[in-house]
Amino acid sequence: MSQASAAHPILLTFDECEEGTTQLGFEIGPQEIELEDAFFSFPRPLQVDLTVHRSTELFTLNGHIRTVVCGECCRCLAGAEEPLEVEFKLLLQRRHASEDELEAVAEDEEIEIVDPGKRGMDLGDRIRDAVILELPVRIYCTTDCKGLCPQCGQDLNQEACSCAEKEVDPRWEGLKKIQFS
């Protein structure tokens, strides 16, 4: 496959991949693979670079995905974005397989046996799954974000609040008198 089709850029057509190595590069809109949800958005298309190594009916795919993920800062709730780079690998064998063989590889996410009559494979689900697995647990607007005051809710990145003095439970006042040497 020399160029990705504009109509369906995530379809890998087996017969278009020549023996040896083929390099592919294309963009996918996040809506094309149903990637956006309530917590994350993707303001730009995903940049996908794919290297396909073909040896007769064995295809080894190495993918690299670059994008930007947007969400709320986990400390101050302001909008934040973070670059995201994802690697994925897939081994495709194009051959007839017994039920036992298909069952054995069904659990492995990096190996798939494909019917030889099948002309291509949609990589959209693989790309979406790879991105979802690499999504950050937390996004920060800046690395030194001060967050929100837990008492009044003031954004401490913009200005300090009058709640800065910590109120101490009177039952713990005696601990202030302890001297450590």
C-alpha positions as CSV (number, residue, x, y, z in Angstrom):
1,M,0.0,0.0,0.0
2,S,1.8,3.1,-1.2
3,Q,-0.8,5.7,-0.1
4,A,-3.7,5.6,2.3
5,S,-7.0,6.1,0.7
6,A,-8.7,9.4,1.6
7,A,-12.1,7.7,1.7
8,H,-11.0,5.0,4.2
9,P,-7.5,5.7,5.5
10,I,-7.6,3.0,8.2
11,L,-8.2,0.1,5.9
12,L,-5.0,-2.0,5.3
13,T,-5.4,-3.8,2.0
14,F,-3.2,-6.9,2.0
15,D,-2.6,-7.2,-1.7
16,E,-1.3,-3.6,-1.9
17,C,1.5,-4.4,0.6
18,E,4.5,-5.6,-1.3
19,E,7.0,-8.1,0.0
20,G,9.4,-6.4,2.4
21,T,8.7,-3.2,4.1
22,T,6.1,-0.6,3.3
23,Q,5.8,2.8,5.1
24,L,2.4,4.4,5.5
25,G,1.4,7.7,7.0
26,F,-2.1,9.1,7.4
27,E,-4.4,11.1,9.6
28,I,-7.5,10.0,11.4
29,G,-10.2,12.2,12.9
30,P,-11.1,11.2,16.4
31,Q,-14.7,11.0,15.4
32,E,-13.9,8.4,12.8
33,I,-12.9,5.9,15.4
34,E,-15.3,7.1,18.1
35,L,-12.5,8.2,20.4
36,E,-13.9,11.3,22.2
37,D,-15.8,10.9,25.5
38,A,-17.0,13.1,28.4
39,F,-13.5,13.4,29.9
40,F,-11.1,13.8,27.0
41,S,-11.3,15.4,23.6
42,F,-8.8,15.5,20.7
43,P,-8.6,18.9,19.0
44,R,-6.5,17.7,16.1
45,P,-6.5,14.5,13.9
46,L,-4.4,11.6,15.0
47,Q,-1.1,11.3,13.0
48,V,-0.5,7.6,12.3
49,D,2.8,6.2,11.0
50,L,2.7,2.6,10.1
51,T,5.5,0.2,9.1
52,V,4.3,-3.0,7.5
53,H,6.8,-5.9,7.0
54,R,5.4,-8.5,4.7
55,S,6.8,-12.0,4.3
56,T,4.4,-14.0,2.0
57,E,1.3,-14.2,4.2
58,L,2.8,-12.9,7.4
59,F,2.3,-9.2,8.2
60,T,4.1,-7.4,11.0
61,L,2.7,-4.0,11.7
62,N,4.4,-1.4,13.9
63,G,2.4,1.7,14.5
64,H,3.2,5.1,16.0
65,I,0.4,7.5,16.8
66,R,0.8,11.2,17.7
67,T,-1.9,13.5,19.0
68,V,-2.9,16.0,21.6
69,V,-5.4,15.1,24.3
70,C,-7.5,17.8,26.1
71,G,-9.4,17.7,29.3
72,E,-9.7,19.4,32.7
73,C,-6.7,20.0,34.9
74,C,-7.1,17.6,37.9
75,R,-6.0,20.3,40.3
76,C,-7.7,23.5,39.2
77,L,-10.3,22.3,36.7
78,A,-9.0,24.7,34.0
79,G,-8.7,23.5,30.4
80,A,-5.5,21.5,29.8
81,E,-3.9,19.7,26.9
82,E,-1.1,17.2,26.8
83,P,0.8,15.6,23.9
84,L,0.3,11.9,23.5
85,E,2.5,9.4,21.7
86,V,1.4,5.8,21.4
87,E,3.2,2.7,20.0
88,F,1.3,-0.5,18.9
89,K,2.3,-3.7,17.3
90,L,0.2,-6.3,15.5
91,L,1.2,-9.7,13.9
92,L,-1.3,-10.9,11.2
93,Q,-1.1,-14.4,9.7
94,R,-3.2,-14.7,6.5
95,R,-4.1,-18.4,6.4
96,H,-6.8,-21.0,7.3
97,A,-6.9,-21.9,10.9
98,S,-8.6,-24.5,13.0
99,E,-11.1,-23.6,15.8
100,D,-8.4,-24.5,18.4
101,E,-5.9,-22.1,16.8
102,L,-8.4,-19.3,16.6
103,E,-9.3,-19.8,20.2
104,A,-5.7,-19.9,21.3
105,V,-4.9,-16.5,19.7
106,A,-8.2,-14.8,20.5
107,E,-6.9,-13.7,23.9
108,D,-3.6,-12.3,22.4
109,E,-4.1,-8.7,21.4
110,E,-1.0,-8.6,19.2
111,I,-1.6,-11.7,17.1
112,E,-4.5,-12.3,14.7
113,I,-5.1,-15.0,12.1
114,V,-7.0,-13.7,9.1
115,D,-8.9,-15.7,6.6
116,P,-7.0,-15.8,3.3
117,G,-10.1,-14.8,1.4
118,K,-10.2,-11.5,3.3
119,R,-8.8,-8.6,1.2
120,G,-8.1,-6.2,4.0
121,M,-8.4,-5.3,7.6
122,D,-9.9,-2.2,9.3
123,L,-7.3,-0.9,11.8
124,G,-9.6,1.6,13.4
125,D,-10.4,-0.5,16.5
126,R,-6.7,-1.3,17.0
127,I,-5.8,2.4,16.8
128,R,-8.6,3.4,19.2
129,D,-7.7,0.7,21.7
130,A,-4.0,1.7,21.7
131,V,-4.8,5.3,22.3
132,I,-7.4,4.6,25.1
133,L,-4.8,2.4,26.9
134,E,-2.3,5.2,26.9
135,L,-4.6,8.0,28.0
136,P,-3.2,9.8,31.0
137,V,-4.8,9.2,34.4
138,R,-4.4,13.0,35.2
139,I,-3.9,16.0,33.1
140,Y,-2.3,19.2,34.5
141,C,-2.5,22.7,33.1
142,T,1.1,23.3,34.2
143,T,3.5,21.1,36.2
144,D,3.4,23.5,39.1
145,C,-0.4,24.0,39.2
146,K,-1.4,25.1,42.7
147,G,-5.0,23.9,42.4
148,L,-8.1,25.1,44.2
149,C,-8.4,26.1,47.8
150,P,-10.2,23.2,49.5
151,Q,-12.2,25.7,51.7
152,C,-13.3,28.5,49.5
153,G,-12.6,27.1,46.0
154,Q,-10.4,30.1,44.9
155,D,-8.0,29.2,42.0
156,L,-4.6,29.5,43.7
157,N,-2.9,30.0,40.4
158,Q,-4.6,33.3,40.0
159,E,-4.4,34.7,43.5
160,A,-4.0,33.5,47.1
161,C,-7.0,33.4,49.3
162,S,-7.6,34.4,52.9
163,C,-8.1,30.7,53.9
164,A,-4.3,30.1,53.6
165,E,-4.0,29.9,57.4
166,K,-4.8,26.4,58.4
167,E,-7.4,25.9,61.1
168,V,-6.2,23.3,63.5
169,D,-8.6,21.1,65.4
170,P,-8.3,22.1,69.0
171,R,-7.8,18.4,70.0
172,W,-4.5,18.4,68.2
173,E,-3.1,21.7,69.7
174,G,-1.0,19.8,72.2
175,L,1.1,18.3,69.4
176,K,2.5,21.8,68.6
177,K,4.2,21.8,72.0
178,I,6.3,18.7,71.2
179,Q,10.0,19.5,70.7
180,F,11.9,17.2,68.3
181,S,15.7,17.2,68.6
